[in-house]
Amino acid sequence: MQKNKIISFNSLIIFLACTGMFLSTLDTGIMTIALPFLTKYFHTTPTITTLSISGYTMTLAAVIMLLGVLSDQIGKLKISMFGLTIFGLSSLLAGYATNINALICFRIIQGIGAAGVQATAIALITTHIDKKHLQAAIGTLGIAIGLGPVLGPTVGGVLLFMGSWRWIFWINVPIIIVSLMVNAYLLKHIKEETRQSQKIDSLGAAFISGTILTLLSGLSIIQTNLAVGSLLLITALILLVLLLKIEKQKNQGLLNLNVYQNSPGLGLFLLQTTTFGFTSALIFLFPPFLLEKILGVNYGMAGLFILGTPIGLVIFSRISSKHNNGTKSKQFVSLGLLLMGLSFLLLFLCHHFLTPYLVTLFLLLYGVGGGCFQPANIALITSAVPNTIQGEISSLQRMLQNMGIAIGASIGGLILSVNFSKVDNMTIGWLIGILALAIMSTISLTFQDK
């Protein structure tokens, strides 16, 4: 009876973490396909409509660390409940928006809810799932993280085709209601370990939010205004230096830098997750242009050909987790980096005679590498620190991976805007991906055993 109860709790926690993570990452990309329609529907400009995406992602990135630290202090399930409630209500209201300003406002609020969900998803699993089932649970979560951004445009396109843009947001509501019921049940039956005695570092939270907002703003603006974008990036760097200096002087800051410094390999693992975000942005950005603009594939078929990455990710997240008992994480990370690098190398070497099917095969190889890499990398990061700061470290992992994605998308956009041939632009992109993964693999092999 007790064993069945444990299994039940495990299943509910995995469901809660994965559905929240999937929906919040799905909504990062679900709006992209609807931008042209919403621009016309609300009689506005593409620049204004794009704020519904950037407002969501910036808000998420700006508050996720604060909510992660808060979850360690008052409980992961409480912050998860908060995040789900805000996310669900804002999704409902966004669907009722009557003008673009209201839509942008509700999307910003939705970003706060998404931050609450993402800040706790990994931590819920690492603190409440028993060790026997932990690797499999992390693998399942890795699938949710990987599928959300990729399926976002596809789901959005289907819902638009069915006749109502409002369902882009309303589709979240019934799933959120079920998740809230599960969250409430777990909150009632599980007692969480917390650090209620620690006060919130408001100054640290302000510096982190300022750093993230200026960095993301700089990355998005630099493509159209080099001077302003560069100024914002320099400001972000200054804020980051000040943040680290302030946090290092505190015994109980927002970031437990002393714990990080005493955690072997943690800096390397976090750099790996940032690199994965960077190269994933490139692998999601370039193939649609390659298929449609160079190979002449129509939009519908291009959407099918790029499914190689999520298919590989789903299958091998499960396989790698099944064969990893927690002692092989470094090997799976190294294998994943190697396979992802090989994918970029093949795209680079074969760029003159690529076919849609070869593109799919090489994207599948990247997905296989990502499936080997991501669950193992998450396991390494979360196992490097105590359970008392799992919310904090999980939030940091999500924030850095999202930062990698933002940087990759910005650099990818700059590459596509260079006045070369489309083939040459793609070649530069593949080469940058090769270099990033080769450097990361070299650093990993050099330092992972030290």
C-alpha positions in Angstrom: 0.0 0.0 0.0 2.8 2.4 1.0 4.7 1.5 -2.3 1.6 2.2 -4.4 1.2 5.6 -2.6 4.8 6.5 -3.4 4.3 5.5 -7.0 1.2 7.6 -7.2 3.0 10.7 -5.7 5.8 10.2 -8.2 3.4 10.1 -11.1 1.5 13.2 -10.0 4.7 15.1 -9.4 6.0 14.2 -12.9 2.7 15.1 -14.4 2.7 18.5 -12.7 6.3 19.3 -13.5 6.0 18.2 -17.2 2.7 19.8 -18.1 3.7 23.1 -16.5 7.1 23.1 -18.3 5.5 22.0 -21.6 2.8 24.7 -21.6 5.2 27.5 -20.6 7.8 26.6 -23.2 5.0 25.9 -25.8 3.8 29.5 -25.3 7.3 30.8 -26.0 6.9 29.7 -29.7 3.2 29.4 -30.2 2.8 33.1 -30.9 5.3 33.2 -33.8 3.0 31.6 -36.3 0.2 34.0 -35.4 2.1 37.2 -35.6 1.1 38.1 -39.2 -2.5 37.3 -38.5 -2.6 39.3 -35.2 -0.9 42.3 -36.9 -3.6 42.4 -39.4 -6.4 41.6 -37.0 -5.5 44.4 -34.5 -4.6 46.9 -37.3 -1.1 47.4 -35.9 2.6 47.0 -37.0 4.7 43.8 -36.7 7.1 45.6 -34.3 4.2 46.2 -31.9 2.8 42.7 -32.2 6.2 41.2 -31.6 6.1 42.8 -28.1 3.6 40.0 -27.2 6.5 37.6 -27.5 9.4 39.6 -26.2 7.3 40.8 -23.2 6.5 37.2 -22.3 10.1 36.0 -22.6 11.7 39.0 -20.9 9.3 38.9 -17.9 9.9 35.1 -17.5 13.7 35.6 -17.5 13.6 38.6 -15.2 11.6 37.0 -12.3 12.5 33.3 -12.6 15.4 33.5 -10.2 13.5 35.4 -7.6 10.6 32.8 -7.7 13.1 29.9 -7.6 14.8 31.2 -4.5 11.4 32.0 -3.0 10.3 28.4 -3.7 13.2 27.1 -1.5 12.0 29.4 1.3 8.2 28.8 1.3 7.9 25.6 -0.8 8.0 24.5 -4.4 4.4 23.4 -4.5 3.2 26.9 -3.3 5.2 28.7 -6.0 4.0 26.1 -8.6 0.4 26.8 -7.5 1.0 30.5 -7.8 2.6 30.1 -11.3 -0.2 27.9 -12.6 -2.9 30.2 -11.3 -1.3 33.3 -12.9 -0.6 31.5 -16.1 -4.1 30.1 -16.4 -5.9 33.4 -15.6 -3.7 35.4 -18.0 -4.2 32.8 -20.7 -8.0 33.1 -20.3 -7.8 36.9 -20.4 -5.4 37.0 -23.3 -8.0 35.1 -25.3 -10.6 37.8 -24.6 -8.2 40.7 -25.5 -9.9 43.3 -27.7 -6.8 45.3 -28.6 -3.1 44.7 -29.0 -2.2 46.6 -25.8 -4.4 44.4 -23.7 -2.9 41.3 -25.4 0.6 42.5 -24.6 -0.3 43.2 -21.0 -1.8 39.8 -20.5 1.2 38.1 -22.1 3.6 40.0 -19.7 1.5 38.7 -16.8 1.5 35.2 -18.4 5.3 35.5 -18.3 5.2 35.8 -14.5 3.1 32.7 -14.3 5.5 30.8 -16.6 8.4 31.8 -14.4 6.7 30.3 -11.4 6.1 27.1 -13.2 9.6 26.8 -14.7 11.3 27.8 -11.5 9.8 24.8 -9.7 9.5 22.1 -12.4 13.0 20.6 -12.1 13.2 21.2 -8.3 9.9 19.3 -7.8 11.3 16.2 -9.4 14.8 16.4 -7.8 13.4 16.9 -4.3 10.3 14.7 -4.3 11.1 11.7 -6.7 12.8 8.8 -5.1 16.3 8.0 -6.4 15.2 4.8 -8.1 12.9 6.7 -10.5 14.8 10.0 -10.6 16.7 9.5 -13.8 13.6 8.4 -15.7 11.7 11.4 -14.3 14.4 13.8 -15.4 14.3 12.2 -18.9 10.5 12.7 -19.1 11.0 16.3 -18.1 13.7 16.7 -20.7 11.1 15.6 -23.3 8.7 18.3 -22.1 11.4 21.0 -22.2 12.5 20.0 -25.7 9.1 19.6 -27.3 7.5 22.8 -26.1 9.4 25.3 -28.2 9.4 23.1 -31.3 5.7 22.2 -31.3 4.7 25.8 -30.5 4.5 27.1 -34.1 2.8 23.8 -35.2 0.1 23.9 -32.6 -0.4 27.6 -33.2 -0.8 27.0 -37.0 -3.3 24.2 -36.4 -5.4 26.4 -34.1 -5.4 29.3 -36.5 -6.4 26.9 -39.4 -9.3 25.8 -37.3 -10.6 29.3 -37.2 -9.9 31.2 -33.9 -6.7 32.8 -32.7 -8.2 33.0 -29.2 -7.7 29.2 -28.7 -4.0 29.8 -28.9 -4.4 30.9 -25.3 -7.6 29.1 -24.2 -6.1 25.7 -25.0 -4.0 26.2 -21.8 -7.0 26.6 -19.5 -8.4 23.1 -19.2 -4.9 21.6 -18.8 -4.1 24.2 -16.1 -7.3 23.4 -14.2 -6.3 19.7 -14.0 -2.7 20.7 -13.0 -4.1 23.0 -10.2 -6.1 20.1 -8.9 -3.0 17.9 -8.8 -1.0 20.7 -7.3 -3.6 21.2 -4.5 -3.7 17.5 -3.8 0.1 17.3 -3.5 0.2 20.4 -1.4 -2.2 18.8 1.1 -0.3 15.5 1.3 3.4 16.4 1.0 5.4 18.3 3.6 8.3 20.2 2.0 11.6 21.1 3.4 12.0 24.9 3.4 14.4 27.7 4.5 11.9 30.1 6.0 14.5 31.8 8.2 16.3 33.3 5.2 15.2 36.8 4.0 14.7 37.7 0.4 17.6 39.5 -1.1 15.7 42.3 -2.8 18.8 44.1 -4.0 20.1 41.0 -5.7 16.7 40.3 -7.3 16.7 43.9 -8.7 20.2 43.5 -10.1 19.4 40.1 -11.7 16.2 41.5 -13.3 18.0 44.6 -14.5 20.9 42.5 -16.0 18.5 40.2 -17.8 16.2 42.9 -19.2 19.1 45.0 -20.5 20.8 42.0 -22.0 17.7 40.7 -23.8 16.8 44.2 -24.9 20.3 44.7 -26.3 20.2 41.4 -28.2 16.9 42.2 -29.8 17.8 45.9 -30.7 21.4 45.4 -31.9 20.2 44.0 -35.2 18.5 47.3 -36.1 20.4 49.8 -34.0 24.0 48.9 -33.3 24.7 51.8 -31.0 21.8 51.4 -28.7 22.1 47.6 -28.7 25.8 47.8 -27.8 25.1 50.3 -25.0 22.5 48.0 -23.5 24.8 45.0 -23.7 27.6 47.0 -22.0 25.1 48.1 -19.3 24.1 44.4 -18.8 27.8 43.5 -18.3 28.3 46.3 -15.8 25.2 45.2 -13.8 26.4 41.6 -13.9 29.8 42.5 -12.4 28.1 44.6 -9.7 25.7 41.7 -9.0 28.5 39.2 -8.5 30.4 41.6 -6.3 27.4 42.4 -4.1 26.3 38.7 -3.8 29.8 37.6 -3.0 29.9 39.9 0.1 26.6 38.5 1.5 26.2 35.4 3.6 22.6 34.9 2.5 22.3 36.5 -0.9 19.9 35.7 -3.8 22.7 33.5 -5.2 24.6 31.1 -3.0 27.9 31.8 -4.6 29.9 30.1 -1.8 27.9 26.9 -2.4 28.5 27.2 -6.1 32.2 27.6 -5.7 32.4 24.5 -3.5 30.4 22.4 -5.9 32.8 20.5 -8.2 32.0 21.0 -11.9 28.9 23.2 -11.4 30.3 26.1 -13.5 31.1 23.7 -16.3 27.7 22.1 -16.2 26.0 25.5 -16.4 28.2 26.6 -19.3 27.2 23.4 -21.0 23.5 24.1 -20.6 24.0 27.7 -22.0 25.9 26.3 -25.0 23.0 23.8 -25.6 20.5 26.7 -25.6 22.7 28.6 -28.0 23.1 25.8 -30.6 19.5 24.8 -30.2 18.4 28.3 -31.3 20.6 27.9 -34.4 19.2 24.5 -35.2 15.6 25.7 -34.8 16.2 29.0 -36.7 18.1 28.0 -39.9 16.4 24.8 -41.2 13.0 26.5 -42.0 14.9 29.1 -44.1 17.0 26.4 -45.7 14.0 24.2 -46.6 11.8 27.0 -47.9 14.2 29.6 -49.4 16.9 27.3 -50.8 15.4 23.9 -51.3 12.0 25.3 -52.4 9.9 23.2 -49.9 6.4 24.7 -49.1 5.6 25.8 -45.5 3.5 22.8 -44.7 6.1 20.2 -45.8 8.9 22.2 -44.2 7.1 21.8 -40.8 7.2 18.0 -41.3 10.9 17.9 -42.3 12.0 19.8 -39.2 10.4 17.2 -36.9 13.6 15.2 -36.9 15.0 17.1 -34.0 12.0 16.7 -31.6 11.6 13.0 -32.6 15.3 12.3 -31.8 15.0 14.3 -28.6 11.9 12.4 -27.4 13.2 8.9 -28.1 16.7 9.3 -26.8 15.7 11.3 -23.7 13.9 8.2 -22.6 16.6 5.8 -23.8 19.5 7.7 -22.2 17.6 8.1 -18.9 16.8 4.4 -18.8 20.5 3.5 -19.2 21.8 6.1 -16.8 21.7 5.2 -13.1 23.2 8.6 -12.1 26.9 7.5 -12.5 27.0 7.9 -16.3 25.8 11.4 -16.7 29.2 12.9 -17.7 29.5 10.2 -20.4 26.0 11.0 -21.8 26.8 14.7 -21.8 30.0 14.1 -23.8 28.2 11.8 -26.2 25.4 14.3 -26.7 27.9 17.2 -27.4 29.7 14.9 -29.9 26.5 13.9 -31.8 25.2 17.5 -31.9 28.5 18.7 -33.2 28.5 16.0 -35.8 25.0 17.1 -36.9 26.3 20.7 -37.5 29.5 19.3 -39.2 27.4 17.2 -41.7 25.1 20.2 -42.4 28.3 22.3 -43.1 30.1 19.7 -45.3 27.0 18.7 -47.3 25.5 22.2 -47.8 25.9 22.1 -51.6 24.0 18.9 -52.1 21.5 18.9 -49.2 18.0 17.4 -49.8 15.0 17.8 -47.5 15.5 14.2 -46.4 19.2 14.7 -45.6 18.2 17.8 -43.6 15.7 15.7 -41.6 18.3 13.0 -41.0 20.9 15.5 -39.7 18.3 17.2 -37.6 17.4 13.8 -36.2 21.0 13.3 -35.3 21.0 16.6 -33.4 17.8 15.5 -31.5 19.5 12.2 -30.6 22.4 14.2 -29.2 20.1 16.6 -27.3 18.2 13.6 -25.9 21.5 12.2 -24.6 22.7 15.6 -23.3 19.8 17.3 -21.6 18.6 14.8 -19.0 22.2 14.0 -18.0 23.1 17.7 -17.8 20.1 18.5 -15.6 21.0 15.6 -13.3 24.6 16.9 -13.0 23.5 20.4 -12.2 20.9 19.5 -9.6 23.1 16.9 -7.9 25.9 19.4 -7.4 24.0 21.4 -4.7 22.0 20.5 -1.6 18.3 19.9 -1.7 17.7 23.1 0.2 18.6 25.2 -2.9 17.1 23.1 -5.6 14.6 25.8 -6.6 17.4 28.3 -6.9 19.7 26.1 -9.0 16.8 24.9 -11.2 15.8 28.5 -11.9 19.4 29.3 -12.7 19.6 26.4 -15.2 16.4 27.5 -17.0 17.5 31.1 -17.0 21.0 30.3 -18.5 19.5 28.0 -21.1 17.0 30.7 -22.1 19.8 33.2 -22.3 21.7 30.8 -24.6 18.6 30.6 -26.8 18.3 34.4 -26.9 22.0 34.9 -27.8 21.8 32.2 -30.5 18.6 33.7 -32.0 20.2 37.1 -32.0 23.4 35.9 -33.7 21.4 33.7 -36.1 19.3 36.7 -37.1 22.4 38.8 -37.7 23.8 36.0 -39.9 20.7 35.8 -42.0 20.7 39.5 -42.5 24.3 39.6 -43.9 24.3 40.5 -47.5 25.7 37.2 -48.8 24.0 34.4 -50.6 21.5 32.3 -48.6 23.8 29.3 -48.9 26.8 31.2 -47.6 24.7 32.6 -44.7 23.7 29.1 -43.7 27.3 27.8 -44.0 28.4 30.5 -41.6 25.7 29.5 -39.2 26.6 25.8 -39.3 30.3 26.7 -38.8 29.5 28.8 -35.7 27.5 25.8 -34.3 30.5 23.5 -34.9 32.9 25.9 -33.2 30.6 26.4 -30.2 30.1 22.6 -29.6 33.8 21.8 -30.4 35.0 24.4 -27.8 32.5 23.1 -25.3 33.5 19.5 -25.8 37.2 20.4 -25.4 36.5 22.3 -22.2 34.4 19.5 -20.9 37.0 16.8 -21.6 39.7 19.0 -20.1 38.0 20.0 -16.8 35.2 17.5 -16.1 37.4 15.2 -14.1 39.2 17.9 -12.2 
